[in-house]
Amino acid sequence: MSKIKNVVIDYREGSRVSSAKSFFEDYNVITATLQHGDFLFQNDTDNMNVLFEYKTGNDFLTSINNKHIFNQTVRACQNYKYQFIIVQVHDMKSLIDRFFYQSGVDMSIEQVNGAVASLNTISTVLFADTLYDSFDLMYRQATKVFEDKPLTYKFQKKSMNPALNFLHGVHGIDKQVEVIVDKFNLYSLYDLFNLTENDLKTVPNIGEAKAKNIYKAIHGE
């Protein structure tokens, strides 16, 4: 069973570096310049890496507004199989109100939820209440990846195609997923919603029952 060996912290984390070193004092903590993310966990057996992009709530809203978080996440996804976004925020709705008064940018909770949903097609956004909770969540998530690989197998399937990601989560069709995506040129969740049961039944090895199950999964039935 592999375990955490190194915790690499980007030196630009500033005051959070000392707090992280204290929290992760049982591990080999390294301060370095990371090309992607802010915290990188490395295991002790096969050079597996788990990357975390850390954002305060205010930074998260700013990066949604200027689209920077989406570019960051795509680049991280291209370079790391296991990568997550940690957002430290206590009350998102209150923060949105303060963000408007501070920046003049009018943002709704629906916009934030939409951004999170988009990010979750290629990454996983996690929320934490405090800095301590953020470190604890990083530790637990990295440990789960290192020690419980079968439970995180689906992360290996993640790509920049949300339709592909979604279908990999539908039980019993793993061998047909890429065939479905290629046959119908699926590149978005919108494309998925336009599929009919009759469309699905034209895919080899998908009968009426399986087509119905896929259709129900897509439409949340």
Number of C-alpha atoms within 10 A of each C-alpha: 9 17 16 21 16 18 23 21 24 20 16 13 14 10 9 14 18 11 14 20 18 11 14 16 11 11 12 13 18 16 15 13 13 14 10 19 22 21 25 21 24 21 21 13 12 9 11 16 19 24 24 24 19 22 21 17 22 17 14 19 23 17 16 17 16 9 12 12 21 17 11 14 23 15 14 22 20 12 13 15 18 21 24 27 24 22 23 23 20 14 10 16 14 11 16 20 16 14 18 13 11 9 9 10 15 11 16 14 14 9 13 18 11 12 17 18 14 14 20 18 20 24 23 18 17 18 17 19 13 14 17 14 13 21 19 15 16 24 16 12 18 25 18 15 21 23 16 13 15 9 10 14 11 12 18 11 14 20 17 17 15 22 24 23 21 18 21 20 14 14 11 12 18 12 10 15 19 15 13 22 18 11 13 14 12 19 15 17 17 11 14 22 12 11 15 13 17 13 13 21 16 14 15 10 13 16 14 13 11 17 21 17 16 22 20 12 15 18 9 7 8
